[in-house]
Amino acid sequence: MNTIEKKEGKPLLSIYFTAGYPTLDSTISIAKKLEEAGADFLEIGFPYSDPVADGPVIQHSSEVALENGMTVKILFEQLRELRSHVSIPVFLMGYVNPVLQFGIEKFCEECKNVGINGVIIPDLPMYEYEELYKETFEKNGIANIFIVTPQTSEERILKIDSLSNSFIYLLSSNATTGKTLDVGDNTTAYFKRIRDLQLKNPLIVGFGISDKSTFEKASSFTAGAIIGSAFVKRLKEQNFLNQFPAFISSIKG
């Protein structure tokens, strides 16, 4: 279940949202409604006080979640009922500092206990993962998702592919989250270059995917794409849970 595969050849849509936003107890209800609306897999962010890779929308959601009292411990308590409501793959995304404070081994064990498929920790160095934590992740069946950027060397990409057992997170650019994807000549060449390496793990594009057009452009080179900021914005609206089907349909068609 950690492996992400296209369904009937169609690109996969993942949705990111921050645990504890807009309210402390909204995590499970959002996840459940997203699956019902047609999301293929989910990324649940655990908030951190210094989210350097995040744009203003997700930074704001993290600030509110922390003010609401969200912690890694509380998130795992909430996720104990996750698999009673959600069957699609679910990944946690966040920064390494809260994970280290919680304890890597305990974190991986809790992920296993609540049915999390993998984690995305952008600031966890690859060599640290390989030398210190790989065995713990694998023992608990938790995939570690690595990130590739336009500046990542071919040698490093091949190394990432060899260490991966789920998907590779392909950043559309070096910008923070929330910037609109511009699939110009440079970005197209970058996507093609990675695709032509014929990696064993599927590629999922993140950063800048906000609508049907950007989703289709990104997915034409990869197995699918992730929408974060454009979805998190919707959580400010009244009756936001009822709007998920229309939102997902507007992207997947």
C-alpha positions, 0 to 999 in steps of 0.5 A: 500500500506504500507504493503509489500507482496510477488507477486505470492509467489516470493521473493521481491527485493528492491533497495536502492539508495541515492537521489541526486547521481550521480547528483542532479536531478537523483532521479526520473529518477532512481526510474522510471527506477528501477520500469520498470526494475522489482524492487518490492519496493524502498528505497531512502536515504536522505544524511547525513554528518555522516552516521555511519551505511553505508559502503564506497560506500553509504558514498561516495554517500551521500558525493557527494549528499550533495556536489551536494546540496541535502537537505530534502527540495529539495528531497521533491520538487523532489518527487512531481512528483514521483507518476506520474512515479512510482507506487510501494511502496517507502520508505525514509531512513536516519538518525534522525538528518535531520528529526528533523531539518526539523520537524517531523510533517512537514516531515510526512506531506510531505511524505504523500503529495508526496506518500511515504509509510514509512520511515527507520530511524535507529537511531530513538529510539523505545521509542521516536517513541512510546511516541512522534511521533507514532501518527504523523506517523499514522495520515499521514499514514506513516509506521515507519520501525524498524530494527532487528539485531542478538543481538535484544532480542525476547522481543524487536522483539515482541514489534517491531512487535506490533508497525509495520504496513509494514515490519521489516528490518532484518539486516543480521549482525552488519557490515556496509552496503556493506559487502558480506552476509555470510550465515553460520551456525550462520546467518542461525540460526539467520534467522530461529530464527526470522522466527520461531517467526511467526511475523505478519509483513513480514521480509526483509533482508538488508546488504550484498545482492549483487547478485542472490546467496545472494538474494536467500539465504536471501529470503529463510527465509524471504519475500525478500531482499534489495540491496544497495551498489552493485546497487549504485556502478553501478551509476558511470558507463556511461549510467547507466539507460540502465543497470538496466534491466540486473542488476535486471534480474541477481538477480531475474532471 
